[in-house]
Amino acid sequence: MSNIPAAADAVVVGSGVSGLSAAVTLAAGGAKVIVFEKERSLGGTSNFFQGTFAVESELQRQRYITYSRDQAFRNIMEYSHWRANPRLVRAIVDESSATIGWLMEHGVEFSDATNNMPDAPRTYHVVRWTGEAVVKALATNARELGVIIAPGTPVKQLLKSGEGITGVIIEENDEDVQVTAKAVVIASGGYANNREWVKKYAGYDLDTTVIPFGNVDKVGDGIRMSFEAGAADEGLGVLELVRSGPVAPEFAMGCQLEYAAVQPGLWVDNRGERFCDETIGFYDTAAGNASVRQPDGYTFSVFDSTLVRRLAEQGGDNSLNIDFPPGSPATELERELGAAVKAVSKEVFEADSVRELAEKMGTSPDVLQATVDEYNAFCNKGHDDLFAKDPKYLLPLEGPKFYAIRARTVFLGTLGGIKINHRTEVVDKKGRVIPGLYAVGYDAGGMYGDGYCVRDSSGLSSSFAMSSGRIAGRNALKYLGK
C-alpha cells in the first residue's frame, strides 16, 4: 500500500540542496510538498561540497570583508563575457547572503568566510562537516514542516494540461502512478552520467576525456522531462572542470598523492611536453580547461625526491581539499608513493632517471628529457621563457628519485540544461513562461555562460543551487496563491 498522497500543492524532483531548499521554502509558506528522489539515499553530489559563495554576509562583515554585490555581479558577468543571464546572475548574487543566514537558522554551521585560491575575494563560506551536514539539516527541517520525502521513487514524466503543469508520473513498485500538483520544481542534478549527452553537447568522451566525480545515475531526467513539456535549453555542454590525480578506485579522495599532483611544479602532456603555466592549478576552471585539451584524456605531474622532502617538511602551495590546506606537511606522501609503486600502479611511477621515468609513463624519453632540461634551465635563471610562470614556483628537478602521477580532467557536475528566467520559471523557445514549472541547480542554465566562474566566486555552484531553490520556492508559493 502506498504512503505517497495522490496530490500535493508542489512536487520537487530531486533531494540535493537545491531541491531541499525549494521544499523547505514551499512548506514554510504553507504548501503541501512531496520530494521524489530516484536514489535510495538523499543529497547526491550535494553531500560533497566544502564551502559556498556569498557576498555581504554577516560572516564577511565580522571579518571586515568589503567585497560588494555590485563587484561580484560585474566580475561574474565579465568572466562569462556577458553570455550568462544578467538578471539571473544578479538575483543569485543578491540572494547569496540571505541564503547563508537562512541556512544558519536551519542549523547549518559555518567556520569561516575566506578564499581558496590566491588573491581572490573572500567569498568562500566554509561549511562545518561538508555538504552532507547541509543535506541532513534541510531534510530534517523539511520533514518537521510536513514535507513527504520519497527516496527510491523516480519521476518519469511531467503532466501538462493546456499550457500549465498539472503533476507528475512516478514509478512506484514497478508501476506508473500519477501525482497531481500545480507546481513542479526540477532539481534532479544534471546529466553528468549520460554518456550520449556529454558527447553530444560537450564533445567529450565520458570516463575517458572527462571523468564525473561523485555523480551517480545523473542522466538528465529532469531536463528531458522539461524538454518534453516544451522547455527551451540553455548552457548545455558547460561542465565544472577540475584537473586532479591520481584517479582510480585504489586512491582515496584527498590522499597526499593528490596533494603532490596539484602542486605548481612541472606538468606535461602524454608526449612529455609542458602545456601550461602550472600555477593555473590554483584556479580549478583554468586547470580543467587546459587539461581537457590534452590528447587521450590525461596529463602527468612530474617531480623529484627533493619535492617529496619539501612537501613533508614545509607543505605545499596548493590543495584541492579544504581539510588539508596549503602548508600542510605531507608526512604520508613518501609512504603513499612507495605503496603505489610496490603495487605496480598504472597511475603513479618512480624511476632513478628522467629517461627511465618516461619509459614507465609510456612517453618519449627524448621528449621528456628535453622538457626537464629546458624547465631546469628556466629554474636556474629564474625566468620561464615559455609560459612566464611566477619565478617563486620554479623549482628544478634534480633527483635522485623521479616521480610522475597521472592526472585526469574530472568534473563535479553539468552546469546547464533548462532555460529559466531570474524567477527560476522555466521558459519555452519563444521565451514564454511554462506555468507551474521551475528549474534549479545543475538542471538550470544561464548562470555561467560558457564556463564556471571560479576566481571571483568560488563555491558558486552550491550557492546557485541553494539560492535558486529558495527563489523557486518563493515564486511557486505566489503561483499557488499562498
N, C-alpha and C positions, 0 to 999 in steps of 0.2 A: 504494500500500500504506500503510495507516495505521500511524503510530508511537504511537498512543494505546492504552494497555492496555485490555482489556475489563473490567477490575476494579481496584478500589482500596479501601483502607480508608475513605477520605473523599474527597469531591468538594467543591470550593469553586467557587461560581458568581460570578465577578467578580474582577478583579485590581486593584481600588483598595486603599488601605491597610487597609481593614477585612478584605477577603478575604486579602490577603497576610499580614497579622498572624495570621490564623487558620491559614493554610497553614504558615507558619514554626513556629508553636507546635505544630501537629499533627506535623509532620515531625521536630521536635526531640524529640518524645515517642515516636518510633518508628513513626509511621503512614506508610503509603504514600498519597500525596496527589496528586490532579490538580486543577489550577486551569484552569477553562474561562473564556475571555474572548471576548465577542462581537465586540469591535473588533479591528482588526489591531495596535493599539498598547496598551500597558498603562497602568493608572493612572486613566484617566478624569479626573474633577474633582479627584482627589487630587493631581494634578500642580500645582495652583494655590495650595494653601493656604500661608500665610506663617508661621503660628505655631499653637501648640496649647496647650490648657488643662492645667494640672496644679496640685496642691496638695501642699505639704510635700515638694517635690523637693529634691535636693541643690543644684541651682542656686539655689533660693529660700533655702535655709539659708545658703549662702555670702553672700547679699545681705541677711541679717537680715530676711527677709520672714516674718512670723509668722502670716499668714492660714492658718487651720486647715481641716481636712477637715470638722469639725463646722460651722464658719461657712459653708463652701461648700455643704454639703448643705442647711442651713437656707435660705440665700439662693436656691438653685435651686428648692427646693420652694415657697417663698413667692412667687417670681416666677411660678410656674405656678399659683398659688392651690391648690396640692396636687392639681392634675389630672394631674401626672406620676406615674409609678410609683415610690413612695418607695424600695422595696427595690432597684430597678434604678438609680435615681439614686445611692443610697448605694454600690452596688457599683462604679459607674463612677468616682465621686469617690475612693473608697478605692484603686482600681486606678491612678489617673492618674499618681501619682509613680513607681510601679514601671514604668509604660509608658515614661516618659522615660528611666529608667535602662536599660531593655531596649533601647530604640532606640539609645542611645549605645553599648551593647555590640555592636550590629549595624552600627555605622559611621555613624550619623546624628549630625550636629554641631548644637549649639545655640549661638547667640551671646549670648542674654540671657534673663532672666526679668523681664518688665516688664508694663506695661499699654498699651493703645492707645486709651484714652478717659479723660476727666478723672475723677479721684477713684475710680477702680476698683481693686480688689485686683490686685496684681502676679502674675497667674496665667498670663500670655501668654508662652509659651516660643517664642522666635523661632528658626525653622529656617534654617540656612545653606543658601542656594540653593533655597529653597522646597520644596514638597511633592514636586516631581519627584525631588529627591535622596533623599527617604524611599522613594518607589516603587522607585527603582533599587537602593537598599541592601537593601530587603526582597526584591525579586525575585532579586538576586544570592545572598543568603543562602538563599532557598528552593531555588534550583537546586543550590547546594552541598550542601544536605540531601537532594537527590534528588527534590524536587518536580517534577512534569511540568507545565509551563505551556503551555497550548494557545491561542494567540490566534487570532482569526478563527473561533472554534468556539462557536456559540451553544448554550445548553441550552434545550430546548423543553418538557420535561415532567419531573416527578418520578415515580419509580416507587415504588409502595407495595404492601406485602403485609400484609393484616390492618391493624393499627394503625401499623406501623413503615415507615420509608423503606428502600427496597432499592436505590436507584440513580437514574440519570437517563437521559433520552433526549437525545442531542446531534444536531446537524446537521453532518455531515462529508461534503464533496464532494457536496452536494445530496442526501444520503441520511440517513435516520434510523438512528442507531446507539445501542444500549443499552450503558451502562457501569454495572456493578453497584458499589454502595458501601453500607456500613452506616450511614454518616453523611454528611449534606449540609449545607453552610453556605451560606446565601443571602446574597450580598454584591453584588448586581447594580446598586446605585446609585440606586434610587428610580425616579420616573416623571416627571421634570421636562420631558420632551419629549412626554408623552402629552396631547395637546390635550383629548381627551374626559375623561380623569380629572381634569385640572386644573380643568376647568369643573364637572364633576360633584361633586368633593369639596371644592374650594376656592372655587368660584364665580367664577373669573377666566377671562378670555379670553387664552389663550397668545399671546405676541408682540404683544399689544395692551395689555391691562391689566397683565400681568406678562411679563417677558422673561427666559428662562433664560440664565444665564451659564456658559459652559464646559461645558455638558452636551451630549452627542452621543448620540442614539438611546437615551436613557433612557426607556423606555416601560413600566416596571414588570414586566418579565419574571419576576423572582424572586417578586414579590408575587403576580402572577397564578397562578403555579405553586403557590405555597403555599396560596392560597385554594382552588385545585382539589383540593389534598390535605387540605383541611378546616381550615386555619388560621383563627383569628379575626383581626379587624382592630383596629388602634388608631392614632390620630393621623393618619388620612387627612385631607388638606386643610391641614396645617400646612406652611408654606413658610419658608425662611430668607431674609427680605426685606431689601433694601437700596435706598436711593434713590441713583441715580447718573446722570451725564450728561456729555457727550453720548454717546448710544448709537447708533452707526451704523458700518458697515464701514470708513468712511474715517478713523475716530478710533481710535487705539491705546489699549489699556487703560493707565491710569497717565499719560495725557497731562496737560499742565498746564491744559488746558481743564477736565478732570475735577476737578483740584485747585481751580480757581476755583469750580466749581459746588457743591462741598460746603462752602464757607465759610459761616459763620453770619451772612450778610448779610440780604438780602430775598428771600424765596421767595414766589411767587404761583401760583395755580391758573390754569386756562385761561380764566377770566373776568377775571384780573388782580387778584384779591383774595388777601391773605395767608391762609394756612391753618394756621399753626403757629408756635410759638416755634422759630426756626431752629436754636437750639443743640441740639435733639434730634438733629441730624445727627451729633453726637459718638457717638450710640448707634444702631447700624445698624437694629435691630429697630424702635425708635420711629420713626425716619425712614421706614423702609419701610412701617410701618403707616399713618402719616399720608399718605404718598404714594399708597398703593394705594386710598385712599378717594376720590381726586380723579377727576372725570369724564374720560373719553376716554384715561385711562392716561398722562397726562403733566402735569408742572408746569414752572415756569421759575425759574431763579436769575437775579435782576436785579442789576446792579452798574454802576459807572461807571469812568471812566478814572482817578479817584483811587485806587480799589481796585486797579486793574491796576498802578499805580505802587507802591502799598504792598506788594502781593504780590511784586513784583520786588525791592524793597529790603529788606523785613523778613520775608517769608514769610507763610504763612497760619496759621490757628489749628487747622485740621482737615485730615485727609487719609485717603483710603482705602487708600493704598499705603505699606506699612512701609518701602519703599526710598526714599520721598520724604516724610519725616515732617513734622509741623507745624514751622514755622520755616524750611523750605527755601525759598530765594529762587526765585520763578517767573520766571526770566530769559528763558524762551522763550514766556511767555504772550502777550505782545503780538504776536509773530510768528505764533503759532498762531491767534490771533484774526483777524489780517489775512488769513492764508491761507484760513480758513474763510469769511470774508466775501467774499473775492475769488472763491471757488468757488461763491458763492450757496448756502451751506449752508442746509438746512431745519432745522438744529438749533442754529445759532449766528447771532445777529443783532446789528447795530450801527446806531446812529442818533445824530443830533445833538440829539434831544429825546425826552422820555418818550412824547409822543403819537405821534411817528413810529415809535418802537420798538414801541409797541403794535400799530400797523398791520402792521408786518413780522411780529410774533409771531402775528397773527391774533386778537387780543383787542381789547376795547373801549378806545379811547384815553381816554374819560372815566373809566372804572373804574380803569385803571392809573394815570392821573394823580392821581386821588383817593387811591389807595393809597400812592403815593410821597409825596404831600403829607402824608398822615397819618403815615406812617413817619418822614419827616424831622422832623415836629413832635415825635414821641416822642424822636428822637435829640437834638434841640436842648434839650429839657427834661430829658433823662436818665432817662426812665421810659417803659416800654412799657405803656400803659394797656390794650392789648388782650390780649397773651399773656404779659406780665410777663417778657420776656427780660432776662437779665443786662445791665445798662447798659453794661458794658465792651465788648459786641458791637454797640452801637447806633451805627452809622456812617452819616451821611446820604449820599444820592445827589445830587451837585451837578454832575456833568458834568466837562468839557464833552461828552465822549462817553458814551453809554449802551449797555449790552450786555445780552443775555439768552442763556442757554444752556438748551435744553430738557432736562429731566431725566425719567427713567423709573423705574418700580419694577422692579428686577431681582431675581432670586433665585438663590441659589447651589445650591439643591437642595431636595428634598422631605424632610420630617422625620418621616414616619410611614408605616405600612402594615401590617406583620405584628405581631400581638401576641406578645410574648415575656415570659418571667419574668426574674428577676435573674440567672439562669444562661444567659441568651440562648436557652433552649429555646423553640421555637415551641409555642404552646398553641392548642387548639381553642375553639369557642364556649362550651364548658362548663368551660373552664379546665384541661382535661387536656392533659398534655404529649404531643406527637406524637413518638414515639421516633425519635431519629436526625436530627431536623430542627432547625436553628439559623438564626437571622437576626441580622444585624449591620448597623451603619452606617445609611445612608439608607433601607434596606429595613425597618428595625425601628421600631416605635412605643414610646411610653411614657417617653421621656427628657425630653420638652419640655412636655407639657401642651398649651396652646393657642398657644404662641409660643416663639421661640428666645430663651433666656436669655442675653443678651449682657453686661449691665452688670457682673455679678459673676463671669462665667465665659467671657470671650472666648476663642475657639478651641475651644469645647466640641464642635462637630460633628466636627472631626478627632480630638479626644481620644476622643469616644464611638466613632468608627469603629475606632480602633486598640485601645482598651481592650476594646470589645465583641468584636472579633476574637480577642484573646488569651483572653478569658473563654470564648468559644465553643470555641476550640481545646482548652483545658484540660478543659472538660466533655465535649467529644466524645471526648477520649482516655479519660476514665473510662468513658464508654459503650462504647467499643471494647475496654475491658479492658487498656489499655496502661499 
